[in-house]
Amino acid sequence: MKQFFLTVAGVFAGLFLFLVVVPFVLIAVAIGSASSKEPTPANSVLELDLREGLTDQTPTNPFAVFGGSGLSTMQIVDTLAQAEDDSRVKVLLIRLPEGGITPAAADEIRQAVRRFRRSGKPVIAHSQGFQPVGTSISGYMLGAAASELWMQNTASFQVAGLSADSIFLGRAFDKYGVNAQFEQRYEYKNAVNEFTESDFTPAHREAMAAWMGSIYASAIANAAQDRRLTPQVLRTTIEAGPYSSAEALRRRLIDKVGQVEEAEAEAKRRAGRGADIIEFQDYASSKGERAGSGRNAVAIVGGEGAIMTGTGSGADPFGGAAAIRSDDLAEALYDAIEDKAVKAIVFRVSSPGGSPEASEQILAAVRAAKAAGKPVVVSMGDYAASGGYWISSEADWIVAQPTTLTGSIGVYGGKFVLADALGRFGVDMRNLSIGGPYADAFSPSEPFTAAQQAAFAASIDRTYEEFITRVSTGRRLPPARVREIARGRVWTGAQARQLGLVDQLGGLEEAIGKARQLARIPDGDSIRFKRYPQPESPFEALSEMFGVSSEAARVLVGVGSVMNDPAAGAAVRRIQTERARAEGASVLADQPW
């Protein structure tokens, strides 16, 4: 029976490889080859479509393009910097999302758009409506940075503020017998509340209202600056909405009403005779990453997503949520340390946190870089909270956007006791453990004993104190002061700067400038950029997914171009058998298919 299931698993792996993975790889390679060879017209309109969502950083996984737009905030910033100096790119056209954009990403892209405009090139933004969901105020703020902001005639301007909904399961858990046993340090570490409460606690409400208010005020101030209005006038006008597109035009919230085709025609008219529209992704692929020049290099090391121990993408290979694996990110930092050309490191962090052990492993690599004489400047993305702040805390300098969510210096943990809930459905859960009294502490069958609760609480206290120590050391703040501003509370970058948790407001460009300064690279000298970790090729990704060498994966992709070739199926079965053999499996003979 075991042999049967292993054979079936091998068949499905082969089918997945040749019917799903191989076509994707071939398409990706073909798209990459085509876009890299496509010439940029002499008069070009660069069209940036933000409606499909963004990551903070360009995924190293080559299959991530199949899970979304494939664009990242850092890629947009990098590409616009190149487009500024490209005489063929005359105009930038932005398609705005209806539901908004992550506030810190909007801040960073806005700054890049303003730099693009300073090069003398116009920017036209087009919206098919601003909906009263998510962070649409941030989307409007980004559109306000354009030379002209257009809206479709039937669209509605429904930006009237900022709102967020939280789901609390406390009453439901009580009703159905789920016992949520958690420790939190301290009252602002609000992730626990959704399991234990039925409403906002005073601390939860206070913290959320504070950071939401900070984001809203920042977006209003930026949009007002770009619309040449006072913040109070703009806020009053927005909050009196919603409006039709015609009303929004009369109230100076937008510049023109028109279809996107009309906006495209206007962009091409401004670009000049024979102008053509090129998609942002195609242009970015043709240009590649900004490399710079010169003897000295600045490393850009990126980490995005939840922080976990181990290695590997930690995500769905076809565009699932990104994850930071501590082995991989620490290795990337050590690679930058060992590179003699690298004089400083810009560490881009966008993470809501994760494992303390994984965070400490990464922080140790940051310390190693500083010990090697290579300054580390953290550039915070959408968020750098909890473990994301842990790995940032001892950098030489921290740069964050005004709306980056950061801090959350705290810790929580616990378990759900499910035996009573399952018992109501006739399911009995029982535990059997061998060893000390803590062996079954995290069993869902029984609540913590008093001794287990005390031991677990002590471990949470230790982690919290370790976090306080790292922040105190890195930020040169007295531990008592860190405890005042910690307690698990989330701050925006603007708030964090006032508290001493952040040094400077800005994005990647500001972080690069500071890294250059700390490394004492003369202003007149050009610098190169070296990026870590390096993106995987499709063949390396296949190697990781299926446990074969990248050379074998490359051969399989080539064979797979003939989808019905029986030799290809035989090759897959052979690889699976050898892999199973190496791992000690009892399937030692080739199986028929």
C-alpha positions as CSV (number, residue, x, y, z in Angstrom):
1,M,0.0,0.0,0.0
2,K,2.9,2.4,0.9
3,Q,4.5,1.6,-2.5
4,F,1.2,2.3,-4.2
5,F,0.8,5.8,-2.6
6,L,4.4,6.7,-3.3
7,T,3.9,5.7,-7.0
8,V,0.6,7.8,-7.2
9,A,2.4,10.7,-5.6
10,G,5.2,10.4,-8.2
11,V,2.7,10.4,-11.0
12,F,1.0,13.5,-9.7
13,A,4.3,15.3,-9.3
14,G,5.2,14.4,-12.8
15,L,1.9,15.7,-14.1
16,F,2.2,18.9,-12.1
17,L,5.8,19.4,-13.4
18,F,4.9,18.9,-17.1
19,L,1.4,20.3,-17.3
20,V,1.8,23.3,-14.9
21,V,5.4,24.2,-14.0
22,V,7.0,23.6,-17.4
23,P,4.5,25.8,-19.4
24,F,4.9,28.5,-16.8
25,V,8.7,28.4,-17.1
26,L,8.6,28.4,-20.8
27,I,6.1,31.4,-20.8
28,A,8.2,33.2,-18.3
29,V,11.4,32.7,-20.3
30,A,9.6,33.7,-23.5
31,I,8.1,36.8,-21.9
32,G,11.5,37.8,-20.4
33,S,13.3,37.3,-23.7
34,A,10.7,39.3,-25.6
35,S,10.5,42.2,-23.2
36,S,14.3,42.5,-23.0
37,K,14.6,42.8,-26.7
38,E,11.7,45.2,-27.3
39,P,13.1,48.6,-28.2
40,T,11.8,51.7,-26.4
41,P,10.2,54.0,-29.0
42,A,11.8,57.4,-29.4
43,N,8.7,59.1,-27.9
44,S,7.3,56.9,-25.2
45,V,4.5,57.1,-22.6
46,L,5.4,54.9,-19.7
47,E,2.1,53.5,-18.3
48,L,2.2,52.4,-14.6
49,D,-0.9,50.4,-13.6
50,L,-1.3,50.1,-9.8
51,R,-4.7,48.4,-9.8
52,E,-3.4,44.8,-9.3
53,G,-1.5,45.4,-6.0
54,L,2.1,45.6,-5.1
55,T,4.7,43.8,-3.1
56,D,7.3,45.9,-1.3
57,Q,10.2,44.2,-2.9
58,T,10.6,42.3,-6.2
59,P,10.2,38.6,-5.3
60,T,13.3,36.4,-5.8
61,N,10.9,33.6,-6.8
62,P,10.6,33.7,-10.6
63,F,7.1,32.2,-10.5
64,A,5.7,35.1,-8.4
65,V,4.8,36.9,-11.6
66,F,1.9,34.4,-12.0
67,G,0.4,35.4,-8.6
68,G,-0.2,39.2,-9.4
69,S,1.0,42.2,-11.2
70,G,4.6,41.4,-10.6
71,L,5.4,45.0,-9.6
72,S,7.0,46.0,-6.4
73,T,7.4,49.4,-4.7
74,M,11.2,49.1,-4.9
75,Q,11.1,48.2,-8.6
76,I,8.9,51.2,-9.4
77,V,11.3,53.5,-7.5
78,D,14.3,52.0,-9.3
79,T,12.7,52.1,-12.7
80,L,11.4,55.7,-12.4
81,A,14.9,56.8,-11.4
82,Q,16.1,55.3,-14.7
83,A,13.2,56.8,-16.7
84,E,14.1,60.3,-15.4
85,D,17.3,60.2,-17.4
86,D,15.9,58.3,-20.4
87,S,15.4,60.8,-23.2
88,R,12.9,58.4,-24.9
89,V,10.5,58.4,-22.0
90,K,8.5,61.7,-22.3
91,V,5.4,61.2,-20.1
92,L,4.4,59.0,-17.2
93,L,0.7,57.7,-17.1
94,I,-0.5,56.2,-13.8
95,R,-3.6,54.1,-13.5
96,L,-4.8,54.5,-9.9
97,P,-6.5,51.8,-7.8
98,E,-10.1,52.3,-6.7
99,G,-9.5,50.9,-3.2
100,G,-6.3,52.6,-2.4
101,I,-2.8,51.5,-1.8
102,T,-0.6,50.7,1.3
103,P,0.2,54.1,2.8
104,A,4.0,53.7,3.0
105,A,4.1,52.4,-0.6
106,A,2.0,55.4,-1.7
107,D,4.5,57.7,0.1
108,E,7.5,56.1,-1.6
109,I,6.0,56.1,-5.1
110,R,4.8,59.7,-4.6
111,Q,8.4,60.7,-3.9
112,A,9.6,58.9,-7.0
113,V,6.8,60.6,-9.1
114,R,7.9,64.0,-7.8
115,R,11.5,63.3,-8.7
116,F,10.3,62.3,-12.2
117,R,8.4,65.5,-12.5
118,R,11.4,67.5,-11.4
119,S,13.2,66.2,-14.5
120,G,10.8,68.3,-16.5
121,K,8.5,65.4,-17.6
122,P,4.7,65.5,-17.1
123,V,2.7,62.9,-15.2
124,I,-0.9,62.1,-15.9
125,A,-2.9,60.1,-13.3
126,H,-6.2,58.5,-14.2
127,S,-8.8,57.2,-11.7
128,Q,-12.0,55.2,-12.3
129,G,-13.2,56.2,-8.9
130,F,-12.1,56.4,-5.3
131,Q,-14.1,54.0,-3.2
132,P,-14.8,54.3,0.5
133,V,-12.7,51.2,1.4
134,G,-9.2,50.5,2.6
135,T,-6.7,53.3,2.2
136,S,-8.2,55.1,-0.7
137,I,-7.0,58.4,0.8
138,S,-3.4,57.2,0.1
139,G,-4.4,56.4,-3.5
140,Y,-5.8,59.9,-3.9
141,M,-2.6,61.4,-2.3
142,L,-0.5,59.6,-5.0
143,G,-2.8,60.9,-7.8
144,A,-2.5,64.4,-6.4
145,A,1.2,64.3,-7.0
146,A,0.7,64.1,-10.8
147,S,0.8,67.1,-13.2
148,E,-2.9,66.3,-13.9
149,L,-5.4,64.1,-12.1
150,W,-8.2,62.7,-14.3
151,M,-11.4,60.9,-13.4
152,Q,-13.8,58.9,-15.5
153,N,-17.1,60.8,-16.0
154,T,-19.2,58.1,-14.3
155,A,-16.8,57.6,-11.4
156,S,-17.4,58.7,-7.8
157,F,-15.1,60.5,-5.5
158,Q,-15.9,58.7,-2.2
159,V,-12.8,59.5,-0.2
160,A,-14.2,60.8,3.1
161,G,-11.7,59.6,5.6
162,L,-10.1,56.4,6.8
163,S,-11.8,53.4,8.4
164,A,-10.8,49.9,9.5
165,D,-12.9,47.0,10.8
166,S,-11.7,44.4,13.3
167,I,-13.3,41.1,14.0
168,F,-13.5,39.9,17.6
169,L,-14.2,36.2,18.4
170,G,-14.5,36.4,22.1
171,R,-18.2,35.9,22.4
172,A,-18.2,33.2,19.7
173,F,-15.4,31.3,21.5
174,D,-17.3,31.5,24.8
175,K,-20.5,30.2,23.1
176,Y,-18.8,27.3,21.4
177,G,-16.4,26.4,24.2
178,V,-13.1,27.5,22.7
179,N,-10.7,28.6,25.5
180,A,-8.1,31.1,24.2
181,Q,-5.2,31.1,26.7
182,F,-2.7,33.8,25.8
183,E,0.0,35.9,27.4
184,Q,0.7,39.4,26.0
185,R,3.3,42.0,26.8
186,Y,1.7,44.4,27.2
187,E,-1.8,46.0,26.8
188,Y,-1.1,47.4,23.3
189,K,-0.1,44.0,21.9
190,N,-3.5,43.8,20.4
191,A,-3.3,40.7,18.2
192,V,-4.5,38.6,21.2
193,N,-7.7,40.7,21.5
194,E,-9.4,39.2,18.5
195,F,-9.5,35.9,20.3
196,T,-10.4,37.1,23.8
197,E,-12.5,40.2,23.4
198,S,-15.8,41.3,21.9
199,D,-14.8,44.9,21.4
200,F,-11.8,47.2,21.4
201,T,-10.1,47.5,24.7
202,P,-9.2,51.1,25.7
203,A,-5.5,50.5,24.8
204,H,-6.5,48.9,21.5
205,R,-8.8,51.8,20.5
206,E,-6.2,54.4,21.6
207,A,-3.4,52.9,19.5
208,M,-5.4,52.3,16.4
209,A,-7.0,55.7,16.5
210,A,-3.5,57.2,16.9
211,W,-1.8,55.5,14.0
212,M,-4.9,55.9,11.7
213,G,-5.0,59.6,12.6
214,S,-1.3,59.9,11.8
215,I,-1.7,58.2,8.4
216,Y,-4.7,60.3,7.5
217,A,-3.1,63.6,8.5
218,S,0.0,62.8,6.5
219,A,-2.0,61.9,3.4
220,I,-4.0,65.1,3.7
221,A,-0.9,67.2,4.2
222,N,0.9,65.7,1.1
223,A,-2.2,65.9,-1.1
224,A,-2.8,69.5,0.0
225,Q,0.7,70.5,-0.9
226,D,0.4,69.0,-4.4
227,R,-3.0,70.5,-5.0
228,R,-1.9,73.9,-3.7
229,L,-4.5,73.9,-1.0
230,T,-4.2,74.2,2.8
231,P,-4.6,71.0,4.7
232,Q,-7.6,72.3,6.5
233,V,-9.4,73.3,3.3
234,L,-8.7,70.0,1.6
235,R,-9.8,68.0,4.7
236,T,-13.0,70.0,5.0
237,T,-13.8,69.5,1.3
238,I,-13.0,65.8,1.3
239,E,-15.0,65.1,4.5
240,A,-18.1,66.8,3.0
241,G,-18.2,64.2,0.2
242,P,-18.9,62.0,-1.6
243,Y,-18.9,63.7,-5.0
244,S,-19.6,62.9,-8.6
245,S,-16.6,63.4,-10.9
246,A,-18.1,66.8,-12.1
247,E,-18.5,67.9,-8.5
248,A,-14.9,66.8,-7.7
249,L,-13.7,68.9,-10.6
250,R,-15.6,72.0,-9.4
251,R,-14.1,71.6,-5.9
252,R,-10.6,71.4,-7.3
253,L,-10.1,67.8,-6.1
254,I,-9.2,66.7,-9.6
255,D,-8.1,68.4,-12.9
256,K,-10.1,66.8,-15.7
257,V,-13.0,64.4,-16.4
258,G,-12.4,61.9,-19.1
259,Q,-12.1,58.3,-20.2
260,V,-8.8,56.5,-19.8
261,E,-8.5,56.5,-23.6
262,E,-8.7,60.2,-23.6
263,A,-6.0,60.4,-20.9
264,E,-3.8,58.1,-23.0
265,A,-4.4,60.2,-26.1
266,E,-3.4,63.4,-24.2
267,A,-0.3,61.6,-22.8
268,K,0.8,60.6,-26.4
269,R,0.1,64.1,-27.7
270,R,2.5,65.5,-25.0
271,A,5.1,62.9,-25.8
272,G,5.3,64.0,-29.4
273,R,4.9,62.7,-32.9
274,G,4.5,58.9,-33.3
275,A,4.4,58.4,-29.5
276,D,3.5,55.0,-28.2
277,I,2.5,53.6,-24.8
278,I,4.8,51.0,-23.2
279,E,3.8,49.0,-20.2
280,F,5.8,49.6,-17.1
281,Q,6.7,46.0,-16.6
282,D,8.1,45.7,-20.1
283,Y,10.2,48.8,-19.7
284,A,11.5,47.7,-16.3
285,S,12.5,44.3,-17.8
286,S,14.3,46.0,-20.7
287,K,16.2,48.3,-18.4
288,G,17.0,45.8,-15.7
289,E,17.9,46.9,-12.1
290,R,19.8,50.1,-11.6
291,A,23.4,49.1,-11.4
292,G,25.2,52.4,-11.0
293,S,29.0,52.6,-11.6
294,G,32.2,53.3,-9.8
295,R,34.7,51.5,-7.5
296,N,32.6,51.6,-4.4
297,A,29.4,49.7,-3.9
298,V,26.4,49.9,-1.7
299,A,24.6,46.6,-1.0
300,I,20.8,46.5,-1.0
301,V,19.6,43.6,1.1
302,G,15.9,42.9,1.2
303,G,13.6,41.0,3.4
304,E,9.8,41.0,3.2
305,G,7.1,39.1,5.0
306,A,6.7,37.1,8.3
307,I,10.0,36.1,9.9
308,M,10.6,32.4,10.3
309,T,13.6,30.1,10.9
310,G,15.1,28.0,8.2
311,T,15.6,28.4,4.5
312,G,13.5,28.5,1.3
313,S,10.9,30.9,0.0
314,G,8.4,30.1,2.7
315,A,5.6,30.9,0.3
316,D,3.4,29.6,-2.4
317,P,5.8,29.2,-5.4
318,F,3.2,30.9,-7.6
319,G,2.8,34.2,-5.9
320,G,1.8,33.4,-2.3
321,A,2.6,35.6,0.6
322,A,6.3,36.4,1.0
323,A,8.2,35.3,4.0
324,I,11.6,36.0,5.5
325,R,13.7,32.9,6.2
326,S,16.4,33.6,8.7
327,D,19.0,31.4,7.2
328,D,18.6,33.0,3.8
329,L,18.5,36.6,5.0
330,A,21.4,36.2,7.3
331,E,23.4,34.6,4.5
332,A,22.6,37.5,2.3
333,L,23.9,39.9,4.9
334,Y,27.1,37.9,5.3
335,D,27.6,37.8,1.6
336,A,27.5,41.6,1.5
337,I,29.9,41.7,4.4
338,E,32.4,39.5,2.6
339,D,32.2,41.5,-0.6
340,K,35.2,43.9,-0.4
341,A,33.6,46.3,-2.9
342,V,30.6,46.8,-0.6
343,K,31.2,49.8,1.7
344,A,27.8,50.0,3.3
345,I,24.5,48.1,3.5
346,V,21.0,49.3,2.9
347,F,18.8,46.8,4.7
348,R,15.2,47.1,3.3
349,V,12.7,45.6,5.8
350,S,9.0,45.1,5.3
351,S,7.7,42.7,7.9
352,P,5.0,42.4,10.6
353,G,7.3,40.2,12.7
354,G,7.6,36.6,13.5
355,S,9.9,34.3,15.4
356,P,12.2,35.9,18.0
357,E,14.8,33.2,17.4
358,A,14.8,33.9,13.6
359,S,14.8,37.7,14.3
360,E,17.9,37.3,16.6
361,Q,19.7,35.3,13.9
362,I,19.2,38.1,11.4
363,L,20.1,40.8,14.0
364,A,23.4,39.0,14.7
365,A,24.3,39.4,11.0
366,V,23.5,43.1,11.2
367,R,25.9,43.3,14.2
368,A,28.6,41.4,12.2
369,A,28.3,44.0,9.4
370,K,28.9,46.8,11.8
371,A,31.8,45.0,13.4
372,A,33.3,44.6,9.9
373,G,33.2,48.4,9.5
374,K,30.3,48.4,7.1
375,P,27.5,50.8,8.2
376,V,24.0,49.4,8.1
377,V,21.1,51.7,7.2
378,V,17.6,50.3,7.5
379,S,15.0,51.4,5.0
380,M,11.5,50.5,6.3
381,G,8.8,49.6,3.8
382,D,5.1,49.1,4.5
383,Y,5.8,47.9,8.1
384,A,8.7,47.0,10.3
385,A,6.9,46.0,13.4
386,S,7.6,43.5,16.2
387,G,10.2,41.1,14.8
388,G,10.6,43.6,11.9
389,Y,11.7,46.2,14.4
390,W,13.8,43.6,16.3
391,I,16.0,43.0,13.2
392,S,16.2,46.8,12.6
393,S,16.9,47.9,16.1
394,E,20.7,47.9,16.1
395,A,21.3,49.4,12.7
396,D,23.4,52.5,12.4
397,W,20.5,54.5,11.1
398,I,16.8,53.9,10.5
399,V,14.8,55.5,7.7
400,A,11.0,55.1,7.6
401,Q,8.1,56.6,5.7
402,P,5.8,58.8,7.7
403,T,3.1,56.1,7.4
404,T,5.3,53.0,7.9
405,L,3.8,50.9,10.7
406,T,6.7,50.2,13.1
407,G,7.5,49.6,16.7
408,S,5.2,47.1,18.3
409,I,7.9,46.3,20.8
410,G,6.2,43.4,22.6
411,V,5.5,39.7,22.5
412,Y,2.5,37.4,22.8
413,G,1.8,33.7,22.7
414,G,-0.5,31.0,23.9
415,K,-2.9,28.3,22.8
416,F,-6.5,27.3,22.1
417,V,-8.0,24.7,24.3
418,L,-10.5,22.8,22.0
419,A,-11.6,19.7,24.0
420,D,-14.8,21.3,25.2
421,A,-15.7,22.8,21.8
422,L,-15.2,19.4,20.1
423,G,-17.0,17.6,22.8
424,R,-20.2,19.4,21.9
425,F,-20.0,17.7,18.5
426,G,-19.4,14.3,20.0
427,V,-15.6,14.4,19.4
428,D,-13.5,13.5,22.4
429,M,-9.9,14.7,22.7
430,R,-7.6,13.2,25.2
431,N,-3.9,13.7,25.8
432,L,-1.1,11.4,26.8
433,S,2.4,12.7,27.6
434,I,5.6,11.3,28.9
435,G,8.2,13.4,30.7
436,G,8.1,16.5,32.8
437,P,5.0,18.5,33.8
438,Y,5.6,21.0,30.9
439,A,5.5,18.3,28.2
440,D,1.8,18.7,27.6
441,A,1.7,22.5,28.2
442,F,0.6,23.3,24.7
443,S,-1.8,20.4,24.3
444,P,-5.2,21.7,23.1
445,S,-6.9,19.1,25.3
446,E,-6.5,20.8,28.7
447,P,-5.9,24.3,30.0
448,F,-2.5,25.3,31.4
449,T,-1.9,24.2,34.9
450,A,-0.9,26.9,37.3
451,A,2.7,25.8,37.1
452,Q,2.6,25.7,33.3
453,Q,1.0,29.1,33.1
454,A,3.7,30.5,35.4
455,A,6.5,28.9,33.3
456,F,5.1,30.1,30.1
457,A,4.5,33.6,31.4
458,A,8.2,33.7,32.5
459,S,9.3,32.8,29.0
460,I,7.2,35.6,27.5
461,D,8.7,38.0,30.1
462,R,12.3,36.9,29.1
463,T,11.6,37.5,25.4
464,Y,10.1,40.9,26.1
465,E,13.1,41.9,28.2
466,E,15.5,40.7,25.5
467,F,13.5,42.9,23.0
468,I,13.8,45.9,25.4
469,T,17.5,45.3,25.7
470,R,18.1,45.3,21.9
471,V,16.1,48.4,21.4
472,S,17.8,50.2,24.3
473,T,21.3,49.2,22.9
474,G,20.5,50.0,19.3
475,R,18.7,53.3,19.9
476,R,20.8,54.4,22.8
477,L,17.8,54.9,25.0
478,P,17.5,54.1,28.7
479,P,15.6,50.8,29.3
480,A,13.1,52.6,31.3
481,R,12.3,54.9,28.4
482,V,12.0,52.0,26.0
483,R,9.5,50.4,28.3
484,E,7.4,53.5,28.3
485,I,7.1,53.6,24.5
486,A,7.1,49.8,24.0
487,R,4.3,47.7,25.6
488,G,3.5,46.3,22.2
489,R,2.3,49.6,20.7
490,V,2.3,50.2,17.0
491,W,3.5,53.6,15.8
492,T,3.7,55.3,12.4
493,G,7.1,56.4,11.2
494,A,6.2,60.0,11.9
495,Q,5.4,59.1,15.5
496,A,8.4,56.8,15.8
497,R,10.7,59.5,14.8
498,Q,9.5,61.8,17.6
499,L,10.0,59.0,20.0
500,G,13.6,58.2,18.9
501,L,12.7,54.8,17.3
502,V,13.4,56.2,13.8
503,D,16.2,58.6,12.7
504,Q,14.8,60.0,9.4
505,L,11.7,60.1,7.3
506,G,12.0,59.0,3.7
507,G,12.5,56.0,1.5
508,L,15.1,54.0,-0.3
509,E,16.8,57.0,-1.9
510,E,17.2,58.7,1.5
511,A,18.6,55.5,2.9
512,I,21.1,55.2,0.1
513,G,22.2,58.7,0.6
514,K,22.8,58.1,4.4
515,A,24.7,54.9,3.7
516,R,26.9,56.8,1.3
517,Q,27.5,59.4,4.0
518,L,28.3,56.9,6.8
519,A,30.7,55.0,4.5
520,R,32.5,58.3,3.7
521,I,32.1,57.9,0.0
522,P,32.8,61.3,-1.5
523,D,29.8,63.1,-3.1
524,G,31.5,63.3,-6.5
525,D,32.1,59.6,-6.7
526,S,29.7,57.3,-8.5
527,I,28.5,54.2,-6.6
528,R,27.4,50.8,-7.7
529,F,24.5,48.8,-6.3
530,K,24.8,45.2,-5.4
531,R,21.6,43.3,-4.4
532,Y,21.2,40.4,-2.1
533,P,19.8,37.8,-2.1
534,Q,20.1,37.2,-5.8
535,P,16.8,36.2,-7.6
536,E,16.4,32.5,-8.5
537,S,16.2,31.4,-12.0
538,P,13.2,29.3,-13.0
539,F,15.5,26.3,-13.1
540,E,16.8,26.9,-9.5
541,A,13.2,27.3,-8.4
542,L,12.3,23.9,-9.9
543,S,15.4,22.5,-8.2
544,E,14.1,23.8,-4.8
545,M,10.6,22.6,-5.4
546,F,11.4,19.1,-6.6
547,G,14.8,18.4,-4.9
548,V,16.7,18.0,-8.2
549,S,19.8,19.8,-9.4
550,S,19.2,22.9,-11.5
551,E,20.9,21.2,-14.4
552,A,18.4,18.4,-14.2
553,A,15.5,20.9,-14.0
554,R,16.9,22.6,-17.1
555,V,17.0,19.4,-19.0
556,L,13.4,18.5,-17.9
557,V,12.2,21.9,-19.1
558,G,13.7,21.3,-22.5
559,V,12.3,17.8,-22.7
560,G,8.9,19.2,-21.5
561,S,8.5,21.4,-24.5
562,V,7.3,18.2,-26.2
563,M,4.4,17.7,-23.7
564,N,3.4,14.1,-24.7
565,D,6.9,12.6,-25.0
566,P,6.9,9.4,-23.0
567,A,10.7,9.8,-22.4
568,A,9.9,12.9,-20.4
569,G,7.5,10.9,-18.2
570,A,10.2,8.3,-17.7
571,A,12.7,10.9,-16.7
572,V,10.4,12.3,-14.1
573,R,9.8,8.9,-12.6
574,R,13.5,8.2,-12.5
575,I,14.2,11.4,-10.6
576,Q,11.4,10.7,-8.1
577,T,12.7,7.2,-7.5
578,E,16.2,8.3,-6.9
579,R,15.1,11.1,-4.6
580,A,13.0,8.7,-2.6
581,R,15.9,6.3,-2.4
582,A,18.2,9.0,-1.1
583,E,15.7,9.8,1.6
584,G,15.5,6.2,2.8
585,A,12.2,5.3,1.1
586,S,11.4,1.6,0.6
587,V,10.3,2.2,-3.1
588,L,13.5,1.0,-4.7
589,A,12.2,-0.2,-8.1
590,D,10.9,1.8,-11.1
591,Q,7.2,1.7,-11.2
592,P,5.0,1.5,-14.3
593,W,2.9,4.5,-15.3
